[in-house]
Structures are given as C-alpha cells and as structure tokens.
Amino acid sequence: MTLPIPARLVENCAKVQERGLWLERLPHVVRDLERRWHLTLGPPFDGDGMVIAWVAPARLPSGTPAVLKVGMPHMEADHELHGMRFWNGDPTARLIDADDDSGAMLLERCEPGTSLRELPEPDQDVVIAQLLRRLWRMPPAHSPFRPLSAMTDYWSEMALADAARWPDADLVRDGLHLFTELSRNATTTALLATDLHAGNVLRAERKPWLVIDPKPFVGDTAYDATQHLLNCRGRLRSDPAGTIGRFADLLDVDRERVRLWTFARLAAEPWEEWTGESLKLARAVSR
C-alpha cells in the first residue's frame, strides 16, 4: 500500500527501531482512518517541521476542511492528544475526532494557515505571551499529564550517556543541576505547551492565531518561555538580559527563573551534534 511520506520524516524514523516499525504501519493506519472518517486527503505537508508526524490536508464529507495528523512515537509528544482535548480549541486548533489507539487526530484546519514567523520577533513576543497565558491552567487531579521533570530527567539521561562529547563539561553539569533544581522548587505551575514558538502558531479564521503541536507537561510556567526564546537566537546573542526580561515581563513570570531555564536548556539539553554555538549562547545567558 503506497503513501507519500516526506523524506525528512523517513530519515528521522530510520534512527530508531520503534519509529521504523511505526513507519511501516503508517500507510495502513492512514488508509483505515481515511475510510472510517470518510476523508478526502491531499498530499502530506512537507515543511520544516514535518519530521515527527505525518500531516495532510483533509476534507470531511460535509466539505469542511480539516487536517489529519498521525504522530510517530516520541516521548515529548506522548500526551498531545490529551492536551488537545483538555484545551478544546482555546487557544489551540480544535480536535474534530481522534483515534486513541494510533494517537491520530483530525484537527480544525487553520486558514490561511501562515505562521507567526511572518511577524517581526518583538511582535511574536506579544502574541506568544498572550497565548501561553491562556494555555496555563491546571488539569484535573487524575489527568494523564506527566510532570515537567519527566522530560528534563529524560534529557539528562541522554546527555549523560553522551558525556564523552561534551565541549565544556562544567557548563553542561551546571545545566543538568538546574534541570533538577528548577523542577523541584517551582512555585507557579500549570499545564505547559513546552514547544510553543512562532512556527507552531498559525493564522486562522475562528481566532487571529491558534496553537498547534503542544507537548503538554505540568510544571513551572517560567519554563514555557524558553522555546520561543531559543528560536530568537540573534536577539539572545546580542542582548540576552533585555530579550529574556522583556518576554518574562509579558508573561508576568520571574525573569531570573526564565534566564536559568534558558541557560539550562542551552547548556545541557542533549543535541545530536554537540557544538559550540549553544554553549556560547549559554555563557552569554549566564552572565
């Protein structure tokens, strides 16, 4: 059974056996959902972010436009479907239907669907801050969402396993220490998006901007500033204190905690290739 699959998704799945098996099953999963939900599917999207999921435009029998998303096995995104149900279209794209066995989601299509990256970064700061403050709610006590420490512990294990390639061991260890310390002493917690940057915010008709691709964990709200900041590296490099401070103030979170989380991610988050670039930024942020 043939199915067009973006080359970068194929390349990413080749790195892990579990993902390779998922890729083998993907055509059958998509065709089953296509029949069950009576969808008309277009070719899959093949943009920069199409490396952890198969995503394609769809049309319902009523003619309503939608998007079919089938994500590959990915620790950080394990509860994306639960998050989309929890936020229920505010301020995310709406979940039209879902298949819990495969994790597949039929989502509201954001039209025109251009990303927030079309705006200058200072304007992105304002929009993302508004969206994050709407996302931050505490889920029910028995919800499936994991603590943020589950992700930082996972990253720490990966980084420690690769210690032989660290360019600056002292800096990485400082970051690893902060992963533990900041997760332990948070005073303001909520359900976080954890991966909210301008590429995951799309123009839409129902609302000016909607969030896609959340990776929900419960934890320190200051952490949720980091993903956008890490996508603004030019400003971080030239004015780390001003860039972090402005965004923290828009979010009404503690500037110092945002700085420390940003440093920890730059210094200790595991990378496929440990290079000097992130560590140079870490040093700039640490001052």
HELIX and SHEET records of a PDB file:
HELIX    1   1 ALA A    7  CYS A   13  1                                   7    
HELIX    2   2 GLN A   17  ARG A   36  1                                  20    
HELIX    3   3 MET A   75  ALA A   77  5                                   3    
HELIX    4   4 GLU A   80  TRP A   87  1                                   8    
HELIX    5   5 LEU A  116  GLU A  118  5                                   3    
HELIX    6   6 GLU A  121  LEU A  135  1                                  15    
HELIX    7   7 LEU A  148  ALA A  161  1                                  14    
HELIX    8   8 ALA A  163  ARG A  165  5                                   3    
HELIX    9   9 ALA A  169  ARG A  184  1                                  16    
HELIX   10  10 ALA A  198  ASN A  200  5                                   3    
HELIX   11  11 THR A  221  ALA A  225  5                                   5    
HELIX   12  12 THR A  226  LEU A  230  1                                   5    
HELIX   13  13 ARG A  233  SER A  238  1                                   6    
HELIX   14  14 PRO A  240  LEU A  251  1                                  12    
HELIX   15  15 ARG A  255  ALA A  268  1                                  14    
HELIX   16  16 GLY A  276  SER A  286  1                                  11    
SHEET    1   A 5 THR A  40  LEU A  41  0                                        
SHEET    2   A 5 ALA A  53  ARG A  59 -1                                        
SHEET    3   A 5 PRO A  65  GLY A  71 -1                                        
SHEET    4   A 5 ALA A 104  GLU A 108 -1                                        
SHEET    5   A 5 LEU A  95  ASP A  99 -1                                        
SHEET    1   B 2 THR A 189  LEU A 192  0                                        
SHEET    2   B 2 PHE A 217  ASP A 220 -1                                        
SHEET    1   C 2 VAL A 201  ARG A 203  0                                        
SHEET    2   C 2 TRP A 209  VAL A 211 -1                                        
END                                                                             
